[in-house]
């Protein structure tokens, strides 16, 4: 059986591939397991040195990898390049900090020596989406590999060349062959892989529906799992905020990657006193966005990744307008080849409308008006999702109070929500569970083991696991790719 990937800017076929048989998949898992058994015995310095080398490979081939992202899922060139750089940054970050994050932690117990240690779990199944085809993989892979795990990658079937390229980056960096292997299988075949005794755990980034299915399968197999699922992030602007700046940032927060990100701002909840001013400023900037060839440097918004995604978004627009939302801008597909949809703004959105209740995965912004700050918080929390939230206010005291009231895995004050290697990333409610990135992310796929040593003659020789022969440089600022 074969499948094809389509250039979303033209609708043309760009790559054809065959799905793997059960025998093929078993072979990939076997190789990954064998490689991981050797990999986990290598010193942390050796592992992180190769991780640092992976960042160098990414940067050396940035144009080629960015072009691949654009061809397969339509991301504008500047954003695709930023995605590759962010992957390299993540490799650098864990190359520098993994040894500290995984260092044994002494615990006072009254015994001669007690500690908590962090051992790798084994081979982890990575089920990744198409919207950030490199970043989603390296966001997980860098800490997982640093911790000593192996990887089997099941990527979205519309980005097969990106899947192969991600794995090849690690090969070029000098990591053991097969330590990370890519498989091409139908979604219905994933349950068998999850149940395989050689798979120690899994991570999935995708829709809430897919997460629920995979979580059930992993639960049956009693496998460790991290799920980063859908989002309907609120972007809250209170009356004391810098409204003009908030409106400028809001455009990027919503229309980055043509609105195809779990942490894109989706529901714009504006305090009534400044709602008209925000909406006018926001709509002016949205109207200026340039749609077109995603590889052209002047393009701001590329196509949606697939025709069905464009159709689903248009359905949400039509149903929301029928329910009483006011169409301010857009609301239609762009004529011609490809899967383009005009950046769209709906005003007067209420809690019952589809664009408020459902996750909108495309260039659609929904503006709701709140009576006051308390009403804004209520509206923000009135969702089944809980990934991120952006809060705009000039009052530090108000920000400290509200950040605890918002039901989300992250709150960004006077900034757009983004993932960052230095901070844990993940959600609550139906946005999933577990964390990626930061100190917490690297420990998700480790065995957090308690060690108690009573006899002094069994005490190990002192070591400092924090020492690493890997060197890297962390740039102070990076584009927020996701």
N, C-alpha and C positions, 0 to 999 in steps of 0.2 A: 504494500500500500504506500502511496506517495502523497505528498502535500506540497503546496506552493506558497511562497510569500509574495505579497503584492506591494508595489511602490504606492503608498497612499496619496502621493502628489499627482500621479498620472493614471493610476488604476492598472498599470502594466505588471505582468509577472516578472519577477527578478531572480527567483531562486526556486528550485525544485529539490525536494529531499524525500527519502524513504523513512518510514517509521521503523524503529528497531523491533526485532522479534524478542520473545522472552529469552532466548539463548543469548542474543546480543546484550540485553540488559544484564543478565547474570554475569556475563564476562566483564562488563564495565564495573559492576559492584565488586567482583572478585579482585580485579586489579586495584581498585581503590582501597579495599580492605588490606591487601598485602602491602601497598605503599604506605598506608597509614600506620601499620604496625612498626614499620621502620622509622617513619617520620616522627612519631611521638617520642622515640628514644633520642632524637637529636637535641642538642642543647638549645635553650631558648635563644641564645645569640645567633646560632646558625639559622634557625627558623626565621628570626626577624631580619637577618641580613638578606635572605631571599625574598622576604616581603618588601623590603626596601628596594630591592632590585626590580620587583614587579612594578613599583611606582615609576621607576626609570623607563621600563619598557612601555608603559602607558604613555608617558610624556613623549618618548621618542617617536611614537606612532600615532600621536593625537589626531592629526588630520585624517588619516586613514580610518581610524576607529569612529571618529565623529561623522565622517561621510557614510559609514555603514549604518550608524544610528539614524541618520537623516533618510537614507534610502529605505530602511525597513519600517520605520514608524513615523517619519515625517517631522521630527524635531528640527526647528530652525538651527542653522549652522552655529551661531554664537552659543546657543544653549547646549548643543551637542558637544562643542569643545569644552564648555564649562563642566559638563558631566564627566568627561574624561579626566579633567584636572582634579575634580573632586574625588574621583576614584584613587588617583595617585596620592592625593593628600591623605586619604584614609589609610592607604598602605604605609605612608610615612608616619602617620600618627601611631599606628599600632607597632610599627617597627621601633619607635622610640619608647612607647609606654607599656607594651605587653608584659615585659618582665616585671615591672612594678605591679601591674594589675593581677598577675598570677603568682606573685611572691607568697611563700608560706606565711600565714598569720599566726604568731604565737598567742596562746590563750592561757591565762592564769587559772589553774585548776587544782593546784596542790600536788600534782604529780611532778615527777622530775622534769618532764617536758610534755606539753600539749600544744597542738597547732591545728589549723585548718589548711588543707592543701587542695590544689585545683588540678585535677587530672583530666585529660581529654576523654570524651565519651567514645569516639570511634568515627564511623562514617555517617555523615549527616546528609539527608535528602534535602535539596534546596529547590523549592518550587517557586519560580520567579515570573513576574509579569513583564509586559512589553513596554511599559511607558517610560521606564528608565533602564534600558536593557543592560547597560554596564554597571551603573551605580547600584541598582538593587542587588546585583550579584556581589560586587566588591564590598558593599556595606556589610554583608554577612560574611563573605569569604575571608576578608583580612583578619578579623578577630578569631574566626573559627580555625583558620590555618595556623595562626600564631599560637593558639592554645594546643595544637597538636592533632587536630581532627583531619579527616579526609572528607571529600565532597562528591556527591552525585548530583548533577545539575539537570533538572527538568525545567527547561525554559518555555516561555510562551511560543506557540508554533508559528507565529508571524514574524519572529526575530531569530531564525535559526542560525544565520551567519554571525550575529552578535553572540549567540551562545557559544559557538565554536571559537570565536575570537577571544572571549573571556577566558576560556580554558587554555587557549594557546598562549595568552599572556604569561600565565604561571609556568608553562613549559619553557618559554623563552627565558624566564627569570632563573631557571635552573632547578625548579622544584621537581620532585620525583615524578616520572611519567605515570599518568593514571591517578595521581593523588586527588586530582579533581577531574572528573569525567562527565561528559555531556551525553544525555540520552534523549531520543526523540520518541515519545509515546503519546497515545491518546489519553485524555483525562480519565477514561474508564479503566485504564491499566494501572493507575497510580496506587490503588488500594493494595494490589499484590506486592508492590515495591515497599510500601509502608510496612506491611506485615512481615517482610523478609527479616530474618533474625540478624543479618549482617548490617542492617540499618539501625543505628543507635538513636536517632531522633530526626526531626524534620523542622524546617522553617518554610513558611509560606507567606508571600506578599500577594494579595489579590482581593477579590470581592468578598463580601460578607457571606454570600451564598457558598462560594467555593471553600471558604474557611470553615463553615459549619460542617460541610461534608468531610473535609480532611481531618478536622478535629475529632469527628466521630470515628473515623477509621483509625486514627492514631490512638484514640482512647481504647478501642478494642484491642489494639496491639500493645497498650501501655508504653507508648513512646513519648519521650520528651518533645515538646513542640513550642515554637514561637510563631504567633500569627499576627501579621500586620495587615489589617483589613480595610474596609471602606471608611470614608470620612465625609462629614458635611460641616466642615470647620466654620465657625462663626468669626466674623471680622467686626468687632464692636467699636463704634466710635461714639464717645460720650461728648457732652456739650462743651466741656472745657478742653478738648483735644485741639491739636493743630490740624484743623480740618483739611486745609489745602495739601499738607504733606501726607496726611492719611489717605486722601483720594489718589495722590500720585502712586503711593506704595500699593494701594488696593488694586490698581490696574495690573501691576506685575504679579501680585499675590493671586489674582484670579486667572490671568491669561497666560502665565508661564506654561510652556508645553501645551499650548492650546487648551488649557484648563484640564489637562489629563493627568492629574496627580491627586493622590489621597489627601495630601496636605495643602492643596490649593484652597484659598479662601473661597467659600461657596455662598454662604448666607451673610449678607452685609446688614448688620443690625445697628441702626443709626438713631441716636437720641433725637426726638422730634424737633428740638430747638435748632438743630443744625442739619436736619435731614435734607432740606431743599438745597442748601449750599453744598453739601457733600455730593449729592446726586448730580447737580449741574457740573461740578468740577470733574467728577468721575466720568460722566458721559462725554464731556469734551475730550478727555484723554482716550477713551475707548474709541471714539469716532476717528481718532487720528492713527489708530493701529493699522499697519500695512499687512495685507494678506497676500500670499503668493508663494513662489518657489522657495521651499525651505532652505535651500543651499545658497540663495541670493543674500548678500550681506544686509540689504535694506529690509528684509522680511521680518516682521514682528510675530506673526501668527501663521503657523503652517496648517496642514490638513489634520483631521482626525485620523487615527490609525487605521480604521476600518469603516466600510460603508454602513454596517449595522450599528456602529457606535454613533455615527452621524444621524441615522434614522431614529435611534432611541432618544437622542438629545432633542431632536425636533419634536418628537411626541411629547416630551416634558414641557417644552415651550407652548405648544398648542393647547395642551390640557390645562396649563397654568393660566394662560390668557382666557380660556373658556371659564375658568373658575374666578376670574375677576382681576388678575394681574394686568398692569399697564405696560405694554411694550414700548420701551423708550428708544431702543436701537436694535438693529439686526432682526433676528427671528426667521432666517431663511438660509438654505444652502446656497453656495456660490455655484453659478452655472458653469459647466465645462467639465473637463476631466478631473479626477481626484476626488477626495472626500472632504472638501473644505466647507466650513460653516461660518457664517458671519458672526463676529463677536456681538453678543446679545446682552441687553440689560432689561430686566423686568423690575418694575417699581410697584409699590403697594402690595407686596407679597405677604400673605398671612399664613398662619400655622397649618392650615388645611390644604394648602396648594401643593401639587406634586414637586415643584422646584424647591420647596421648603422641607418636605417630608423625605423625599428620595435623594440619594446621592446623584449629583449632576456631574457627569464626567466629560466635560467639554467646555467651550467658550460661552458659558451662560452665567451671568451674575444676577442674584436675586436680592433685592433691597427691601428690607422690612423696617418699619418705624416703631421705636420704643418710646413709651411715655416718659420714662426716666431710667436711671441706672439700674434700679432693681428690676424693672420690667425688661431691660436689655439682658440681664443675667438670666432671667426666667426664659426668655426666648432662645438664648444661646443654648441652654440646657434642655430645651424642648426638642430632643432628637434622640434616636436610638444609637447614634454614633458618639464617639468621644476620643478623637485623635488629637487635634490641636485646636488652639484658640488664639486669636490676636485681639489685644485690648489696647485701645487708644484713649489716653487721659493725661492731663498735665499734673494730676495729683498723685504723688508717691503713696500717700496714706490710702487713697481710694484703690490704687493698683494693688497694694499689699492685701487689702481686704477682699477684693473681688477675685484675685488669682486663686484664693482658696475655695471660692464658691463655684468656680467654673469646673464642669465635669469633663476633664480631658487629660490626655497624657502629657500635654505641654501647654504652657501659656507664654506667649511672646508679647511683651508690653512695648507699645510704640515701635513695633517691627512686624514683619511678616513671618509666618511660621516656616521653618525649614529644618531639615535634619542636619546635624553637625557631629562629626566624629567625637567631639569632646563631651557630648551630652547624650544620655540615654534617650532612645526613641521608641515609641510604641503608644498604644491606646488603651482605653477602657471601654466598657459596655460592648456594643457589637463592632467596635473597631479593633477588637482582638485582645491579646494578652502576651506577656513576655516583653523583653526589651532587646533592642539592638543598640550598638554603638556605646562609647564610653566604657567605664569600668564595669558597669552592670552587663552590658552586651557581651563582652568577651567571656563572662562566666556562665552564660546561659547554657552553653554546650560543654560544660565541664562537670565532672563528678566532684562536688564540694564535699571533701572527705575529712572527717575528724580523726586525728591521730593522737593517741595517748601513750606515752612511754614512761613506764614506772621505774625500770632499772637503769642506773647511770651507765652501765657498760654497753647498753644498746643505743646510747645517744649517737646520732650521726655526726660526722665531722661538720663543723660550721661551714656553710656556703652562703654566698650572696647571689640569689637568682636574679637580682635586679641588674647585674652586670651584663652588658650586651656588646658584641663586637660590631653591631650594626650602627651605622651613622646615617642620619637623615636631617633634613631641614624642613621645618613646618612654617609655611608662609603665614603671615599674620592675618590675611584676609583672603577669602575665596568667595566666588559667586555661589549663591545658594541654589543648588541644582535641584533639590527636591525637599 
